[in-house]
Amino acid sequence: MSDKFFFKGRQTPKPKHESFGYNTKRVAKPGTSDNPLSLVVPSKERQAEIEAILSQHNLIANIEVNPEADENINDLDGILNKPQTTRFEKKPNRNDQCPCGSGNKYKKCCG
């Protein structure tokens, strides 16, 4: 016989944090003290330039100077050149003034 007529409690166990909106599997932000960037540069002069850029943007990195290896600063470039969100101006309503400056309503001028 089914227990749905006699059981007054919760039939399924209470869900854990995954269903409540808590992000339990988040990744640490790169460039912080918890997750520093790993950069490779060929010379001490280039290391000084990179350290200046890091201090300007408040980032933390482990910089390795290796003349034989190629320069690898892809992680830093990815953080500095993050794409910006495109925003558009709001279209005026029909009875608002026209943005072209004619003084007429938008519906009579450019709409």
Helices and strands as residue ranges (DSSP letters): G 17-20, E 37-41, H 44-56, E 61-65, H 74-80
